[in-house]
Amino acid sequence: MHNRLDLVFAALSDPTRRAILTMLLEDDMAVTDVADPFDMSLAAISKHLTILTRAGLIKQEKRGRVKWCKLDPGAMSEASVWMQGFGQFEPVNLDAFERFLEVELGDESP
């Protein structure tokens, strides 16, 4: 599981790959369409797509002569579950805690 999480988080660490995932939220896209908005070579985009594929975040398939990319919606579930484990603790509201202490301890100023 950790290796899979490592791959997912490494893939998500790059802003270009996050942008690609956002684009694929809308619909499947041909590799050339994925590359279009970026100012980089098709080879560079292909490397990003390979990393996303290895992490299981997208799937690539050939349809005729065109290679298509598709988001795998369940791919981030392990990472999401892992991150949710850190959400079990409520954030501390320091202002409310200070007010609580003032009430409980009383104002000790002279």
N, C-alpha and C positions, 0 to 999 in steps of 0.2 A: 504494500500500500504506500509506503513512504516513497519508493521510487516513482510511483505514478504521481503522487503529490509533487515531488520534486520536478517532474516533467511539466506538470500543469502550471506550477508557479513560475518556473523558468520561462515557459512560453508566454505567460501573462506579464512578465516583467518588461517586455518591450512595447513601447507605444505604437509601433507600426502593427504589431500582431494584435494588439487590443483594438486598433482601428479596423483591422480586417474582420475581426469577430463581430464588431458592431455593424459593419456593412452586411455581413452574412445573417444578421438577425432579421433583415428584411426579406431575403430570398436567396436561393441558390444562385451562384454566379460563376461564369466562366473565368478561368484564370486571367485571361487578358482583361476582362472587365474589373477584376479585383486589382490588377496592377495599374489600371488607367489613372486613378487619382493621385498616385504616388510618384514622386520625382526620383525614381530609381529604376534600374534595369529589370527586365522580366526575370533574369537569373536571380537577382536579389530577392524579388517577391517570391520566387519558387522556393528559395531557402527558408523564408519565413513560413510559407505554406507547409513545407516539410516538417518544420518544428511543431507547428500546430497539429499536423496529422499524427506525428509520433506521440504527442501528448494526449491524443484522442479527442481533441477539441473540435476538429473538423474531419470530414471524410472527403476524399477526392475520387471521382469516377470519370471514366471516359465515356462520352456520349458522341458516337461518330468520331470525328476528328478533334473534338473539343473536350478539354479536361475541365470538369466542373467541381466546384467546392461547395460543400454543404455543412452547415453548423450541426454538430451533434449535441442536442440540447441536454442530454443526460450526462455529458462528459464532465461537467464541473460539480456534479453532485458530491463526490468524495471531498473535494476542496471546500465546498459549501458547508458540509457537515462538520469538517474539521474546524472551519472558522467560527461556526455557530457555537462550538464548545467554549469559545472565549466570550460569548455574549451572555453567559449565565450570570455574570456579575453585573449588577446595576452600576452605572457610573455614579460616583460620589458627587453630590451637590454640596460644594464646600460652603456656600452661603447659608444653606439650610442647616448644615452641620454646625456652623458658627452660631447661628441663632439658637439651636438646640443647646449648645454648651452655655450660652449666656443665660438661658432660662434655668438650666439644671444647676449651674454653678453660681448663679447670681452675679451681679456686677460687683467685682472685687476692687474696683477703683476707689481710691481714698476720697 
